């Protein structure tokens, strides 16, 4: 299984660690890399990773879910997807940001600039392309009812339909309760893990 983290995060995020601890005894390996900060590099890196690793499932949050939506042909669970990163960053302002989790390369901060926003615009142009009935059946969207940071429910509904969408009591960032009560049961069902 591949876990793709959100913006300003890292593969070491608590959600990935919790999933790894839960799934490893059940014979599932969770890959959770640091996604490159630069959007064009990030989508290229993820496409190559999926081609090489061929995961049975991708679970992704926020910005990671925007990238994951484009990784066709694999089962994907998109948690609070942020399909409009360029717009979000334009309104939140440019400048230095600190990573919320420890990165493998030791980086502690990065810069949001106009070039990054333009790169997100370029990557976002490939969202929702080539979705047929088979592809629709591979994707589930999970949306927190108290998410005050991002709301892309209408985008998801338009392209994937209500049958592929689940609402949960929660905010933008995952917590232990949402992970164990909402995300993990969906992961186990998707991977056909017998309890």
C-alpha positions in Angstrom: 0.0 0.0 0.0 1.2 3.5 -0.8 0.4 6.5 1.5 0.8 10.0 0.1 1.0 12.8 2.6 -0.4 16.3 2.4 1.2 19.7 1.9 4.1 20.7 4.2 4.2 17.2 5.6 6.4 14.1 5.1 6.3 10.3 4.9 7.0 10.2 8.6 3.5 11.6 9.4 1.6 10.0 12.3 -1.2 8.8 9.9 1.3 6.7 7.9 3.0 5.4 11.1 -0.4 4.3 12.5 -1.4 2.6 9.3 2.0 0.8 9.1 1.6 -0.4 12.7 -1.9 -1.6 12.1 -1.4 -3.3 8.7 2.1 -4.8 9.1 0.9 -7.7 11.3 -1.8 -8.4 8.6 0.9 -8.8 6.0 0.6 -5.4 4.4 3.6 -3.2 3.7 3.0 0.6 3.8 5.2 2.7 1.7 5.2 6.4 2.7 7.9 8.5 1.0 8.6 12.2 1.3 6.9 13.7 -1.7 9.0 16.3 -3.5 7.9 19.9 -2.7 8.0 21.0 -6.4 4.7 19.9 -8.0 6.0 18.8 -11.4 8.7 16.7 -9.7 6.2 15.4 -7.2 3.7 14.0 -9.8 6.6 12.5 -11.9 8.1 10.9 -8.7 4.7 9.4 -7.8 3.9 8.1 -11.3 7.4 6.4 -11.3 6.9 5.0 -7.8 3.5 3.5 -8.7 4.9 2.0 -11.9 7.8 0.4 -10.0 6.0 -0.7 -6.7 2.6 -1.4 -8.2 0.7 -0.9 -4.9 -2.7 -2.6 -4.4 -4.0 0.6 -2.9 -3.1 4.2 -2.5 -4.4 6.2 0.5 -3.7 10.0 0.2 -4.7 13.1 2.1 -5.2 16.7 1.0 -2.5 17.7 -1.6 -1.4 14.1 -1.8 -5.0 13.1 -2.7 -4.9 15.7 -5.6 -1.8 13.9 -6.9 -3.3 10.4 -6.2 -6.4 11.2 -8.2 -4.2 11.3 -11.3 -2.5 8.0 -10.6 -4.9 6.0 -12.9 -5.4 2.3 -12.7 -5.0 1.7 -9.0 -7.5 1.6 -6.2 -7.4 5.0 -4.4 -8.9 6.4 -1.2 -8.7 10.3 -1.3 -9.1 11.8 2.1 -10.1 15.5 2.1 -8.6 16.0 -1.4 -7.3 19.5 -2.2 -7.8 19.7 -5.9 -7.0 23.5 -6.1 -3.6 23.9 -4.4 -2.7 26.9 -6.7 -5.8 28.8 -5.6 -5.3 27.8 -1.9 -1.7 29.0 -1.9 -2.5 32.2 -3.7 -4.9 33.2 -1.0 -2.7 32.0 1.9 0.3 34.0 0.8 3.8 33.4 -0.4 6.9 32.9 1.7 8.6 30.3 3.9 6.7 27.4 5.4 7.9 24.9 8.0 7.4 21.2 7.5 5.0 19.7 10.0 6.9 16.3 10.0 10.5 15.2 9.9 11.8 14.9 6.3 14.4 12.2 5.4 16.7 14.8 3.8 16.6 16.9 7.0 14.9 19.9 5.4 12.9 21.9 7.9 11.4 24.5 5.7 10.6 25.4 2.1 9.4 28.4 0.1 6.1 29.0 -1.5 6.6 31.3 -4.5 4.9 32.2 -7.8 6.8 29.5 -9.6 5.4 26.9 -7.3 1.8 28.2 -7.7 2.2 28.1 -11.5 3.6 24.5 -11.3 0.5 23.5 -9.2 -1.7 25.1 -11.9 0.1 23.1 -14.6 -0.3 19.8 -12.6 -4.0 20.5 -11.8 -4.8 20.7 -15.5 -4.4 16.9 -15.6 -7.0 16.3 -12.8 -10.1 14.3 -13.8 -8.8 13.3 -17.2 -9.8 10.0 -18.8 -12.2 8.9 -16.1 -14.4 6.0 -17.4 -16.7 3.6 -15.5 -13.7 1.3 -14.6 -11.7 4.2 -13.2 -14.6 5.6 -11.2 -15.0 2.3 -9.4 -11.4 2.5 -8.3 -11.7 5.8 -6.4 -13.4 6.7 -3.1 -13.5 10.2 -1.6 -13.7 10.7 2.1 -14.7 14.2 3.3 -14.7 15.6 6.8 -17.9 17.5 7.6 -15.9 20.0 9.7 -13.1 20.6 7.2 -12.6 24.4 7.3 -9.4 24.4 5.2 -10.5 22.7 1.9 -13.8 21.7 0.4 -13.6 19.9 -2.9 -16.8 17.8 -2.5 -18.5 19.3 -5.6 -15.4 18.6 -7.8 -15.4 15.0 -6.6 -19.2 14.5 -7.0 -19.1 15.9 -10.5 -16.5 13.4 -11.7 -16.9 10.4 -9.5 -20.5 10.5 -8.2 -22.2 10.2 -4.9 -21.8 6.4 -4.7 -18.0 6.9 -4.4 -18.2 9.5 -1.7 -18.3 9.2 2.1 -18.7 12.0 4.7 -17.2 11.6 8.2 -17.4 13.6 11.4 -14.0 15.2 11.4 -11.8 18.1 10.2 -9.1 18.4 7.5 -6.3 16.7 9.3 -6.7 13.1 10.3 -6.8 12.1 13.9 -6.5 8.7 15.5 -10.3 8.3 15.9 -11.1 9.1 12.2 -8.2 6.9 11.1 -9.3 3.9 13.1 -13.1 4.2 12.7 -13.3 5.5 9.1 -10.1 5.1 7.1 -8.8 1.8 8.3 -12.1 -0.2 7.7 -12.2 1.2 4.2 -8.5 0.2 3.7 -9.1 -3.3 5.0 -12.2 -3.8 2.8 -10.3 -2.5 -0.2 -7.4 -4.8 0.4 -9.8 -7.7 1.3 -8.2 -8.2 4.7 -10.0 -10.8 6.8 -10.2 -9.8 10.5 
